[in-house]
Amino acid sequence: MTNQADPLIDYAAGRWTGPVVRFLGLPKPVQLQREPGPYRSTELENRAIAVGAVSGGYAIEAVREALHQIGGMTRPGPVWDTKSKVDIAVFDATGCNDVASLAQLRIFFAPLMRQLAECARIVVLAPDPDECTQPVARAAAAGIEGFVRTLAKEVGRNGSTANILYVSRAALDRLNGPLRFFCSDRSAYVSGRPVRISNEVKAAKIDGVTPLLSKRIAVVTGAARGLGHATAIRLAEEGAKVICVDVPGAKAALDELAAQLGGVSVPLDITASDAPATLVQRIRDEFGTIDVLVHNAGITRDKMLANMTEVQWDMVMAVNLKAIIDIDAALDAAGLLGANEAGCREICLSSISGVAGNAGQSNYATSKAALMGYVAARAKLVAATGMTINCVAPGFIETEMTKKIPLMMREAGRRMNALSQGGQPRDVAELVTFLALPESSGVSGQTIRVCGQALLGA
């Protein structure tokens, strides 16, 4: 199969072109494995899983139970025989509380390195840093993150990923969703990321329905194209009724998408003064409340700061930040963010530019960094209702917009990450969908990057 977006993936794998790629010293990106369709009840079926733990850890039994519930059959590590390939490795490092215990990371993972299957998934569980009251224990927790970030860079060359879950003792019952995502190919472009699992948000009632978002109402802004389009499709695959929102100029594409998904088209300029009230009225009249809110709409107006006009600055702030704040305030006042037993989920699309900054994007980076701060603070205010809110920060994603970037800059964006390639809109949609699930109640107030462990801002 030819990779239209990134031909180097095919060249590196080709019988005749592969040696040329190696001779030229070019990166050799692996075609990433991605999971099609909605989640399956046996998501990890037929995957070879190695599981290990540091003595004194508190998560191993919950890990085994969670993996079993999502179709995984675990075996103890190190690897049971030297010829077997390992698809998934999960290690409970919650017992690491001093310098000596950190050595267990090497003891477990070193034998695995030559036996990892292509596009393997590694997940390490660590103690919640906020629960590490002793300096040495806190140091050990930080050391685990340094290990996992390095591991992710080492295994990225064969398309594999490694991530760390900081899990609170009180949140062990919330591991199903995170393990389902991070152990599966749905997390193909998320690597080197620390994610905190806590019980700060009221646990959602999980009713076991499939698809996992059946009977849920989702709003996606900027849905007519790009990441919003992919997100609307992915949420609909999980059974959500999607309200597709975009500017009136995109009405034809928006109507087509809504018809395809069995959703609703709402042509709306979210920066208009009456946009929040219009959206509130439409939701109240047709749906009552909503369960998932995805703030995806965003624009760029790039200029070096010396040349940036007031109009360019204000336009980006209006779409990327102010519209989100105004819509949230209107929905909150109207009580339309469903406070039901499954918990409401809000996801905001930030950017790696908001994490690291980017020359020529002072307006865009400011708006996206501000959005992360907004999410962190809002999470605390809505936690008692069972609602979560998180940021997703994409790196270089292959879209129509990135096709317009000059060749050398585009190549730099693709290659400067552990996987040596750009992501797909589906990768962003998968992370958004995970955060939209009732099972994601342990994750809130966080910014999670979907960037292949980009060097920018690493």
C-alpha positions as CSV (number, residue, x, y, z in Angstrom):
1,M,0.0,0.0,0.0
2,T,1.4,3.4,-1.0
3,N,1.6,6.0,1.7
4,Q,0.4,9.1,-0.1
5,A,1.1,11.5,2.7
6,D,4.7,10.3,3.5
7,P,6.4,8.3,0.7
8,L,9.5,7.8,2.8
9,I,7.6,5.2,4.8
10,D,7.3,3.1,1.6
11,Y,10.8,3.9,0.4
12,A,12.3,2.7,3.7
13,A,10.4,-0.6,3.6
14,G,11.0,-1.2,-0.2
15,R,13.3,-4.0,-1.4
16,W,15.2,-1.8,-3.8
17,T,14.7,1.6,-2.2
18,G,15.4,0.6,1.4
19,P,19.1,0.2,0.9
20,V,19.2,3.7,-0.8
21,V,17.4,5.2,2.2
22,R,19.9,3.6,4.6
23,F,22.9,4.7,2.4
24,L,21.7,8.3,2.5
25,G,21.3,8.1,6.2
26,L,17.6,9.1,6.1
27,P,15.2,8.2,8.8
28,K,13.4,4.8,8.4
29,P,9.9,5.3,9.7
30,V,7.7,2.3,10.2
31,Q,4.1,2.1,9.0
32,L,2.2,2.5,12.3
33,Q,-0.5,0.1,13.1
34,R,-3.8,1.7,13.8
35,E,-7.1,0.2,14.9
36,P,-10.1,0.7,12.6
37,G,-13.7,1.1,13.8
38,P,-15.1,1.3,17.3
39,Y,-13.7,-0.2,20.4
40,R,-14.2,-4.0,20.8
41,S,-15.0,-5.7,24.0
42,T,-11.9,-7.8,23.5
43,E,-9.7,-5.0,22.3
44,L,-6.4,-6.8,23.3
45,E,-7.4,-10.3,22.2
46,N,-4.5,-12.4,20.7
47,R,-1.9,-9.8,21.8
48,A,1.2,-11.2,23.7
49,I,1.3,-9.2,27.0
50,A,4.2,-9.3,29.4
51,V,3.4,-8.0,32.9
52,G,5.7,-7.3,35.8
53,A,5.9,-5.4,39.1
54,V,8.2,-4.0,41.7
55,S,7.8,-5.7,45.1
56,G,5.5,-3.6,47.3
57,G,3.6,-2.1,44.4
58,Y,-0.1,-1.5,44.8
59,A,-1.5,-1.6,41.2
60,I,-0.6,-5.0,39.9
61,E,-3.8,-6.8,40.8
62,A,-5.9,-3.9,39.4
63,V,-3.8,-4.0,36.2
64,R,-4.4,-7.7,35.7
65,E,-8.1,-7.4,36.3
66,A,-8.4,-4.4,33.9
67,L,-6.4,-6.2,31.2
68,H,-8.6,-9.3,31.6
69,Q,-11.8,-7.2,31.2
70,I,-10.6,-5.8,27.9
71,G,-9.6,-9.1,26.4
72,G,-5.9,-9.4,27.4
73,M,-4.3,-12.6,28.7
74,T,-1.2,-11.7,30.7
75,R,1.9,-13.6,31.3
76,P,4.7,-12.7,33.8
77,G,7.8,-11.1,32.6
78,P,10.7,-11.2,31.8
79,V,9.7,-12.9,28.6
80,W,8.7,-16.5,28.9
81,D,10.9,-17.7,26.0
82,T,13.5,-15.9,24.0
83,K,11.8,-16.5,20.6
84,S,8.4,-14.9,21.5
85,K,7.6,-11.4,20.4
86,V,6.0,-9.1,22.9
87,D,3.1,-6.9,21.7
88,I,2.3,-5.2,25.0
89,A,4.4,-4.7,28.2
90,V,2.8,-3.3,31.4
91,F,5.0,-2.7,34.4
92,D,3.7,-1.7,37.9
93,A,6.4,0.5,39.3
94,T,4.2,1.9,42.1
95,G,6.6,0.1,44.5
96,C,9.5,2.3,43.5
97,N,10.2,4.5,46.5
98,D,14.0,4.6,46.7
99,V,17.2,4.5,44.5
100,A,17.6,0.7,44.7
101,S,14.1,-0.1,43.6
102,L,14.6,1.9,40.3
103,A,16.9,-0.9,39.2
104,Q,13.8,-3.1,38.7
105,L,13.0,-1.0,35.6
106,R,16.2,-2.2,33.9
107,I,15.8,-5.8,35.1
108,F,12.3,-6.1,33.6
109,F,12.8,-4.1,30.4
110,A,16.3,-4.9,29.3
111,P,15.5,-8.5,28.2
112,L,12.4,-7.2,26.4
113,M,14.1,-4.8,24.1
114,R,15.2,-7.3,21.4
115,Q,11.8,-9.1,21.6
116,L,9.4,-6.2,21.1
117,A,7.1,-6.7,18.2
118,E,6.9,-3.9,15.7
119,C,4.5,-1.2,16.9
120,A,4.5,-2.6,20.5
121,R,2.9,-0.7,23.4
122,I,4.6,-0.1,26.7
123,V,2.8,1.2,29.8
124,V,4.5,1.9,33.1
125,L,2.4,2.7,36.2
126,A,4.0,4.9,38.8
127,P,3.0,6.3,42.2
128,D,1.1,9.6,42.1
129,P,3.8,12.2,42.9
130,D,1.3,14.1,45.1
131,E,1.1,11.0,47.3
132,C,4.9,10.8,47.6
133,T,5.5,12.8,50.8
134,Q,9.2,11.8,51.3
135,P,11.8,13.5,49.0
136,V,13.4,10.1,48.1
137,A,10.0,8.6,47.1
138,R,9.2,11.7,45.0
139,A,12.6,11.5,43.4
140,A,12.0,7.9,42.4
141,A,8.6,8.8,40.8
142,A,10.4,11.5,38.8
143,G,13.1,9.0,37.9
144,I,10.5,6.6,36.4
145,E,9.3,9.4,34.1
146,G,12.8,10.0,32.9
147,F,13.2,6.3,32.2
148,V,9.9,6.1,30.3
149,R,10.6,9.1,28.2
150,T,14.0,7.7,27.2
151,L,12.5,4.3,26.6
152,A,10.0,5.9,24.2
153,K,12.8,7.4,22.2
154,E,14.6,4.0,22.0
155,V,11.6,2.0,20.9
156,G,10.2,4.6,18.5
157,R,12.5,3.4,15.8
158,N,10.3,0.3,15.3
159,G,7.0,2.2,15.6
160,S,6.5,1.3,19.3
161,T,5.4,3.7,22.1
162,A,5.9,4.0,25.8
163,N,3.8,6.0,28.2
164,I,3.5,6.5,32.0
165,L,0.4,6.5,34.1
166,Y,0.7,8.1,37.5
167,V,-2.0,6.4,39.4
168,S,-3.5,7.3,42.8
169,R,-4.1,4.5,45.2
170,A,-7.8,5.7,45.3
171,A,-8.1,5.5,41.5
172,L,-7.2,1.9,40.8
173,D,-10.8,1.2,39.7
174,R,-10.4,3.7,36.9
175,L,-7.6,1.9,34.9
176,N,-9.8,0.1,32.3
177,G,-10.2,3.1,30.0
178,P,-6.6,4.3,30.1
179,L,-5.2,0.8,29.7
180,R,-7.6,0.1,26.8
181,F,-6.3,3.2,25.0
182,F,-2.6,3.1,25.8
183,C,-2.2,-0.7,25.3
184,S,-4.0,-0.7,22.0
185,D,-3.1,0.7,18.5
186,R,-5.4,3.6,19.1
187,S,-2.5,5.3,20.9
188,A,-0.2,4.8,17.9
189,Y,1.0,8.5,17.8
190,V,1.0,9.2,21.6
191,S,4.3,8.4,23.2
192,G,6.5,9.6,26.0
193,R,3.5,11.1,27.8
194,P,2.8,11.2,31.5
195,V,-0.9,10.9,32.4
196,R,-2.3,11.2,35.9
197,I,-5.1,8.9,37.0
198,S,-6.9,10.3,40.1
199,N,-10.3,10.1,41.9
200,E,-10.8,13.9,41.9
201,V,-13.8,13.7,39.6
202,K,-16.8,11.7,40.7
203,A,-16.6,8.2,39.1
204,A,-18.9,7.7,36.1
205,K,-21.5,4.9,36.1
206,I,-20.3,2.4,33.4
207,D,-23.3,0.6,32.0
208,G,-21.3,-1.7,29.6
209,V,-23.1,-0.6,26.5
210,T,-21.4,-0.8,23.1
211,P,-20.5,1.2,21.2
212,L,-19.1,3.0,24.2
213,L,-20.9,6.4,23.4
214,S,-24.3,5.1,22.6
215,K,-27.1,7.5,23.4
216,R,-24.6,10.3,24.1
217,I,-24.9,13.7,22.5
218,A,-21.6,15.3,21.3
219,V,-20.9,18.8,19.9
220,V,-17.8,19.2,17.7
221,T,-16.8,22.7,16.5
222,G,-14.8,23.2,13.4
223,A,-16.2,19.8,12.2
224,A,-16.3,20.5,8.4
225,R,-12.7,19.6,7.8
226,G,-9.4,18.4,9.2
227,L,-9.2,17.3,12.8
228,G,-12.8,18.2,13.6
229,H,-14.0,16.1,10.7
230,A,-12.0,13.1,11.8
231,T,-13.2,13.6,15.4
232,A,-16.9,13.8,14.4
233,I,-16.5,10.5,12.5
234,R,-14.7,8.8,15.3
235,L,-17.3,9.8,18.0
236,A,-20.1,8.7,15.7
237,E,-18.4,5.3,15.4
238,E,-18.7,4.9,19.1
239,G,-22.4,5.6,18.9
240,A,-22.6,9.4,19.6
241,K,-25.1,11.6,18.0
242,V,-22.9,14.4,16.7
243,I,-23.9,18.1,16.4
244,C,-21.5,19.3,13.8
245,V,-20.6,23.1,14.1
246,D,-18.7,25.2,11.6
247,V,-18.8,28.5,9.8
248,P,-21.7,29.2,7.4
249,G,-19.2,29.2,4.5
250,A,-18.6,25.5,5.2
251,K,-22.3,24.6,5.2
252,A,-22.2,22.3,2.2
253,A,-19.4,20.2,3.7
254,L,-21.0,20.4,7.1
255,D,-24.4,19.2,5.8
256,E,-22.7,16.3,4.0
257,L,-20.9,15.2,7.1
258,A,-23.9,15.4,9.3
259,A,-26.0,13.4,6.8
260,Q,-23.3,10.8,6.6
261,L,-23.1,10.4,10.4
262,G,-26.8,10.7,11.1
263,G,-26.0,13.9,13.1
264,V,-27.0,17.5,13.0
265,S,-25.5,20.4,11.0
266,V,-25.2,23.8,12.7
267,P,-23.6,26.5,10.5
268,L,-22.5,29.1,13.0
269,D,-19.7,31.6,13.4
270,I,-18.7,30.9,17.0
271,T,-17.1,34.4,17.3
272,A,-20.5,36.2,16.6
273,S,-21.9,38.0,19.6
274,D,-25.1,35.9,19.5
275,A,-23.3,32.5,18.9
276,P,-23.4,31.2,22.4
277,A,-27.1,32.0,22.8
278,T,-27.9,30.5,19.4
279,L,-26.1,27.3,20.3
280,V,-27.8,27.1,23.7
281,Q,-31.2,27.5,22.1
282,R,-30.5,24.8,19.4
283,I,-29.3,22.3,22.0
284,R,-32.1,23.0,24.5
285,D,-34.8,22.7,21.8
286,E,-33.5,19.5,20.1
287,F,-31.5,17.6,22.8
288,G,-32.0,19.0,26.2
289,T,-28.4,18.6,27.3
290,I,-25.1,17.5,25.8
291,D,-22.6,14.9,27.1
292,V,-19.5,15.6,25.1
293,L,-18.2,19.0,24.0
294,V,-15.2,19.2,21.7
295,H,-13.8,22.7,21.1
296,N,-11.8,22.0,17.9
297,A,-12.4,25.2,15.9
298,G,-9.2,27.2,15.5
299,I,-7.3,29.5,13.1
300,T,-3.8,30.7,12.5
301,R,-2.7,34.1,11.3
302,D,1.1,33.7,11.3
303,K,3.4,36.7,11.2
304,M,6.7,37.5,13.0
305,L,5.7,39.7,16.0
306,A,7.3,42.9,14.4
307,N,4.9,42.5,11.5
308,M,1.8,41.3,13.3
309,T,-1.3,43.6,13.1
310,E,-3.9,44.1,15.8
311,V,-6.5,42.5,13.5
312,Q,-4.4,39.3,13.1
313,W,-3.8,39.1,16.9
314,D,-7.5,39.7,17.7
315,M,-8.9,37.2,15.2
316,V,-6.8,34.4,16.6
317,M,-7.7,35.2,20.2
318,A,-11.4,35.5,19.3
319,V,-11.6,32.0,17.7
320,N,-9.1,30.1,19.7
321,L,-9.8,31.3,23.2
322,K,-12.6,33.8,23.7
323,A,-15.3,31.9,21.8
324,I,-14.5,28.8,24.0
325,I,-14.8,30.8,27.2
326,D,-18.1,32.4,26.1
327,I,-19.7,29.2,24.9
328,D,-18.8,27.4,28.1
329,A,-20.2,30.2,30.2
330,A,-23.5,30.1,28.2
331,L,-23.8,26.3,28.5
332,D,-23.0,26.4,32.2
333,A,-25.6,29.1,32.8
334,A,-28.2,27.2,30.9
335,G,-27.3,23.9,32.7
336,L,-26.8,22.1,29.3
337,L,-23.5,20.2,30.1
338,G,-25.3,17.1,31.2
339,A,-24.6,16.3,34.8
340,N,-25.6,12.6,34.4
341,E,-24.2,9.4,35.9
342,A,-21.9,8.9,32.9
343,G,-20.3,12.3,33.4
344,C,-19.9,15.1,30.9
345,R,-16.7,15.3,28.9
346,E,-15.1,18.5,27.5
347,I,-12.1,18.4,25.3
348,C,-10.2,21.4,24.0
349,L,-7.8,21.3,21.1
350,S,-4.6,23.1,22.0
351,S,-1.3,22.7,20.1
352,I,2.3,21.8,20.6
353,S,2.9,25.5,19.8
354,G,1.2,26.3,23.0
355,V,3.6,24.0,24.8
356,A,6.9,25.1,23.2
357,G,6.1,28.3,21.4
358,N,6.9,28.7,17.7
359,A,8.5,31.6,15.7
360,G,5.9,33.5,13.8
361,Q,3.0,32.3,16.0
362,S,3.0,34.6,19.0
363,N,-0.8,35.0,18.7
364,Y,-1.5,31.3,18.1
365,A,0.9,30.0,20.8
366,T,-0.5,32.5,23.3
367,S,-4.1,31.4,22.7
368,K,-3.2,27.7,22.9
369,A,-1.1,28.1,26.1
370,A,-3.9,30.2,27.6
371,L,-6.3,27.4,26.8
372,M,-4.2,24.9,28.8
373,G,-4.4,27.2,31.8
374,Y,-8.1,27.6,31.4
375,V,-8.6,23.8,31.3
376,A,-6.5,23.2,34.4
377,A,-8.5,25.7,36.4
378,R,-11.9,24.8,35.0
379,A,-11.3,21.1,35.9
380,K,-11.3,21.9,39.6
381,L,-14.5,23.9,39.3
382,V,-16.5,21.2,37.6
383,A,-15.1,18.1,39.2
384,A,-17.9,17.7,41.8
385,T,-20.5,17.3,39.0
386,G,-18.6,14.3,37.5
387,M,-17.5,16.4,34.5
388,T,-13.9,16.2,33.1
389,I,-12.1,18.7,30.9
390,N,-8.8,18.1,29.1
391,C,-6.6,19.6,26.4
392,V,-5.3,17.6,23.4
393,A,-2.1,19.1,21.9
394,P,-1.4,17.8,18.4
395,G,2.1,17.9,16.9
396,F,2.7,17.6,13.2
397,I,-0.4,16.0,11.7
398,E,-0.8,15.2,8.0
399,T,-3.7,17.5,6.9
400,E,-4.5,19.8,4.0
401,M,-3.0,22.6,6.0
402,T,0.4,20.9,6.5
403,K,0.5,20.1,2.8
404,K,0.9,23.8,2.2
405,I,4.0,24.1,4.4
406,P,7.3,24.4,2.4
407,L,9.0,21.1,1.7
408,M,12.0,21.4,4.0
409,M,9.9,22.7,6.9
410,R,7.4,20.0,6.3
411,E,10.1,17.3,6.4
412,A,11.5,18.8,9.6
413,G,8.1,18.6,11.2
414,R,7.6,15.0,10.2
415,R,11.0,13.7,11.3
416,M,11.7,15.5,14.5
417,N,9.9,13.0,16.7
418,A,10.6,9.5,18.1
419,L,8.5,7.9,15.4
420,S,10.1,9.9,12.5
421,Q,6.8,10.7,10.8
422,G,3.7,12.8,11.0
423,G,0.5,11.7,12.6
424,Q,-2.9,11.2,11.0
425,P,-6.1,13.1,11.9
426,R,-7.4,9.8,13.1
427,D,-4.7,9.8,15.8
428,V,-6.0,13.0,17.3
429,A,-9.6,11.8,17.0
430,E,-8.6,8.6,18.9
431,L,-7.2,10.6,21.8
432,V,-10.3,12.9,21.9
433,T,-12.6,9.9,21.9
434,F,-10.7,8.2,24.8
435,L,-11.1,11.4,26.8
436,A,-14.8,11.5,25.8
437,L,-15.6,8.1,27.3
438,P,-17.3,7.5,30.6
439,E,-14.3,5.4,31.5
440,S,-12.0,8.4,31.4
441,S,-13.2,9.9,34.7
442,G,-9.7,9.5,36.2
443,V,-8.2,12.0,33.7
444,S,-9.0,15.7,34.1
445,G,-7.3,19.1,33.9
446,Q,-4.5,17.7,31.8
447,T,-2.8,18.5,28.5
448,I,-1.9,15.3,26.6
449,R,0.2,15.6,23.5
450,V,-0.4,13.5,20.4
451,C,2.9,14.2,18.6
452,G,4.9,11.0,18.3
453,Q,7.1,12.4,21.2
454,A,8.2,15.5,19.2
455,L,11.5,17.0,20.1
456,L,9.8,20.4,20.2
457,G,9.1,21.2,23.8
458,A,10.0,17.7,24.9
